[in-house]
Each structure stands twice: as C-alpha cells, then as structure tokens.
Amino acid sequence: MKTDSVQVLYEDNHLLVVNKPPLLATMGAESGSPTAVAWGKDYLRHKYKKPGNVFLGVVSRLDSFVSGVLPLARTSKAAQRLTQAFAQRKVDKLYLALIKGDLDAMQDRWVDWVKKNDRRKRMELVSSGESGGQQAILDFEVLSRWRDLALVAIQLETGRKHQIRVQFADRGFPILGDQKYGGQPVDSDGIFLHCYRLRLPHPTQGRTVEIVADLPPHWSRRCPRLDEHLKSLAARG
C-alpha cells in the first residue's frame, strides 16, 4: 500500500486530520506495514524537524478497506477530550456508500445490535440484550439510484466495528466490493464506503470543526453525476 495518496485535510497544534486512502490500516498493522498513524508521525517529524518519537493519538478508526476523514490527536489532552466526544456521540459522522440492491425506502433509521463472531471473524446482527451485543444506530438517505446500485448518505450515530457494512449486508444490500459481507467483487481499491464529512468539537477552542474528504478517483467511474450529488448534499448542510 502506497502512502503518497494520504492527504492532510486540517492541522493545528492539537489536531491532524487526514483523508485516508483505502487499503491503508489506521494502526496496528503487521510490523513493517504502513499505517495512517505511522504516516502521520513521519509527516510531523519531518515538517517540524522533531527528533525522536512523535505523539499521535488515535481517537477513532476506519477499517483498512474504508477511505475518508480520519482525525488524529497531536496532544494527550486532545486525545482524551476527542475520545470522550466520540463516546458521548458529540461527533457528527456522514458516510457515503454504493449499495448493491433495491432499498425499500428512500430514507430510514436502523437500530440493531451487533456482536463479533470470533469463529467466522466478522460482525453479525444479534437479538437485543444478547450477551456481548452492542447497540448500533444509523440513519440513511438514498441520493441516487441507477441499475441495481444506489448512492447512499449514512449518518452514523454509533461507531461499532464494521457497523455500516453489517447493517446493510444483513438486510440484503451489501456495499459494492465488500466481499467479506457478501458484496460483489470489483476491480477497485478497497470497498465503496467513505467517511465523507466529520463535524467535531475542537478539543481546546470551544468551536466546531467541519472536515470534508474528497472521494477516491475510482468512485466517479461507478457513480454517474457524482459531482452533482455532492454539491446537492453540501447545499443542504
């Protein structure tokens, strides 16, 4: 995985926010494998000529197959406050996805419970109250349909592992390219799931920071009139 496609979206003394490309792990990859955190530390080390170790705290993760806005904390104070903000659902997370199948509704709210199946090494929907289950909540709106695909905007209220992927796939609407959850294989990097916009409270300045991440180039080859849909989405706020 090349890291030259990582893009800095926002930077100050407390935050470094990047547009993570698909197939790049946030952190925790095998020794020697590139990660977004390692890239960020190298970026700060070289830009500011910092000797030794550079602090960069992970406050939220994106799956390696998923692209988009990834916030990282440059100080321990920022890491603590942003982790708390995510836990208290004070961060607004908007994702875009290309979904296979004909969704029944143009918009809806899904409340489920998810749990990891260790034997199958994947997340699954389970009954509410099941031991080890976690509540998973999202809202979605279909922005466009063509053939058997749909461009969907997803407001993520909780941030469970593989949440969007499993909630859509379990209902028969897998994300394009997501073979782990039954999606159709495609000749593109990663899967068609992208963290498009984050609105989060700045850890020290008492204001809201809004960051938008451009979609990977291969999206425009699959989604007709993509720029028009994004302009319409931005206009609505």
C-alpha positions in Angstrom: 0.0 0.0 0.0 1.5 3.3 -1.0 1.0 6.2 1.4 1.6 9.0 -1.1 -2.1 9.4 -1.6 -2.7 10.4 2.1 -3.9 14.0 2.1 -3.8 16.4 5.1 -7.2 18.0 5.5 -6.8 20.0 8.7 -3.9 20.7 11.0 -3.2 22.8 14.1 -1.3 22.3 17.4 -3.9 19.8 18.7 -5.3 18.1 15.6 -4.1 16.3 12.4 -6.9 15.2 10.2 -6.2 13.2 7.0 -8.0 11.7 4.1 -7.2 8.1 4.5 -7.0 6.1 1.2 -8.5 2.6 1.0 -6.2 -0.4 1.9 -4.3 1.6 4.5 -4.8 0.5 8.1 -5.4 3.1 10.7 -2.9 1.4 13.1 -1.9 -2.0 14.4 -0.8 -3.5 11.1 1.9 -6.1 10.9 5.4 -5.0 11.6 6.8 -3.0 8.7 3.4 -2.5 7.1 2.4 1.2 6.5 -0.4 2.7 8.6 -2.1 6.1 8.8 -0.6 6.7 12.2 2.9 5.9 11.1 2.5 8.2 8.1 1.2 11.0 10.3 4.1 10.7 12.7 6.6 10.8 9.8 4.8 13.8 8.4 5.0 15.7 11.6 8.6 14.6 12.3 9.8 15.9 9.0 7.7 19.0 8.8 8.6 20.3 12.3 12.0 18.6 12.5 11.1 16.8 15.7 13.7 14.3 17.0 12.7 11.0 18.5 9.1 9.8 19.0 6.1 11.9 17.9 2.9 11.6 19.8 -0.2 11.0 17.7 -3.3 9.6 19.4 -6.0 7.5 17.7 -9.5 8.7 18.7 -11.5 6.9 16.0 -10.6 4.3 13.4 -11.5 3.5 9.8 -11.4 -0.1 8.5 -8.4 -0.6 6.2 -10.9 -1.1 3.2 -12.7 2.2 4.0 -11.5 5.7 3.0 -12.2 9.2 4.2 -11.8 11.6 7.1 -9.6 10.3 9.9 -8.9 12.6 12.9 -5.7 12.1 15.0 -4.8 13.9 18.2 -1.4 15.7 18.5 -1.6 16.0 22.3 -2.7 13.8 25.1 -5.2 16.4 26.2 -6.7 16.5 22.7 -6.8 12.7 22.6 -8.6 12.5 25.9 -11.2 15.1 25.0 -11.9 13.8 21.5 -12.2 10.2 22.7 -14.8 11.4 25.2 -16.6 13.4 22.4 -16.9 10.2 20.3 -18.1 8.2 23.3 -20.7 10.8 24.1 -21.9 10.9 20.5 -20.9 14.6 20.1 -19.3 14.0 16.7 -21.4 14.1 13.5 -20.3 11.4 11.1 -21.5 11.3 7.5 -20.6 8.4 5.2 -21.2 7.7 1.6 -21.7 4.2 0.2 -22.5 2.5 -3.0 -25.1 -0.2 -2.2 -26.0 -3.2 -4.2 -29.7 -3.9 -4.4 -33.0 -2.1 -4.4 -33.5 -0.5 -1.0 -37.2 -0.5 0.1 -37.2 3.1 1.4 -35.5 6.3 0.3 -34.6 7.0 3.9 -34.8 5.2 7.2 -33.4 4.8 10.7 -32.0 1.4 11.7 -31.5 0.3 15.3 -29.8 -3.0 15.7 -27.5 -5.0 18.0 -24.1 -6.2 16.7 -21.6 -8.7 18.1 -18.4 -10.2 16.8 -18.5 -13.9 15.7 -15.0 -15.0 16.6 -15.2 -18.2 14.7 -16.3 -16.5 11.4 -14.1 -13.4 12.1 -16.8 -11.0 11.3 -19.6 -8.9 12.9 -23.2 -10.1 13.0 -26.6 -8.8 14.0 -27.9 -10.3 17.2 -31.0 -10.0 19.3 -31.3 -7.1 21.6 -29.9 -7.8 25.0 -27.7 -10.7 23.9 -24.6 -11.0 26.0 -21.7 -9.1 24.4 -24.0 -7.3 21.9 -23.7 -3.6 21.3 -26.4 -1.2 20.0 -25.8 0.1 16.5 -27.8 3.1 15.2 -27.7 4.8 11.8 -29.9 6.9 9.5 -29.6 6.8 5.8 -30.9 8.6 2.7 -30.7 7.4 -0.9 -29.2 10.2 -3.0 -29.5 8.4 -6.4 -30.4 5.1 -8.0 -29.3 3.5 -11.3 -29.4 0.0 -12.5 -29.1 -2.2 -9.3 -26.9 0.3 -7.4 -27.7 3.2 -5.0 -25.6 6.1 -3.7 -26.5 6.4 0.0 -25.7 9.0 2.6 -25.4 7.5 6.0 -25.5 9.4 9.3 -23.7 7.2 11.8 -24.9 7.7 15.4 -22.8 4.9 17.0 -19.4 3.7 15.8 -19.3 -0.1 16.1 -16.8 -2.3 14.3 -18.0 -2.9 10.7 -21.3 -1.3 11.7 -22.4 0.1 8.3 -21.1 -2.9 6.4 -23.1 -5.5 8.5 -26.3 -3.5 8.9 -26.7 -3.1 5.2 -25.5 -6.6 4.3 -27.7 -8.3 6.7 -30.7 -6.8 5.0 -29.5 -8.0 1.6 -27.9 -4.7 0.5 -24.1 -5.3 0.7 -21.6 -2.5 -0.1 -20.1 -2.7 -3.5 -16.8 -4.5 -3.3 -17.2 -5.7 0.3 -16.7 -9.5 -0.3 -16.4 -10.1 3.5 -20.1 -9.3 3.8 -21.4 -10.7 0.5 -20.6 -7.8 -1.8 -19.8 -8.1 -5.4 -16.0 -8.0 -6.2 -14.8 -5.1 -8.2 -11.5 -4.1 -9.8 -11.0 -1.1 -7.5 -9.1 -0.5 -4.3 -11.0 -1.1 -1.1 -14.7 -1.0 -0.9 -17.2 1.7 -1.8 -17.6 3.1 1.7 -16.2 6.6 2.5 -16.2 8.8 5.6 -17.2 12.0 3.7 -17.6 14.5 6.5 -16.9 14.9 10.2 -18.1 17.7 12.5 -16.4 17.5 15.8 -15.8 19.8 18.8 -12.3 21.3 18.8 -10.6 19.9 21.9 -9.4 23.3 23.2 -11.0 26.1 21.2 -14.7 25.7 22.0 -15.8 25.6 18.4 -16.9 23.0 15.9 -14.5 21.9 13.2 -16.0 20.6 9.9 -13.8 18.5 7.6 -14.8 17.1 4.2 -12.8 14.4 2.4 -12.8 14.0 -1.4 -13.8 10.6 -2.7 -11.2 8.3 -4.2 -11.0 8.6 -8.0 -12.5 5.2 -8.7 -15.9 6.3 -7.4 -16.5 8.6 -10.4 -16.2 5.6 -12.7 -19.0 3.8 -10.9 -21.4 6.6 -9.9 -23.0 8.8 -12.7 -23.2 12.6 -11.9 -21.3 12.2 -8.7 -20.3 15.8 -8.5 -23.9 16.9 -8.8 -24.9 14.7 -5.9 -22.1 16.0 -3.7 -23.0 19.6 -4.5 -26.6 19.0 -3.6 -25.5 17.3 -0.3 -23.3 20.2 0.6 -26.0 22.7 -0.1 -28.4 21.0 2.3 -25.7 21.0 5.1 
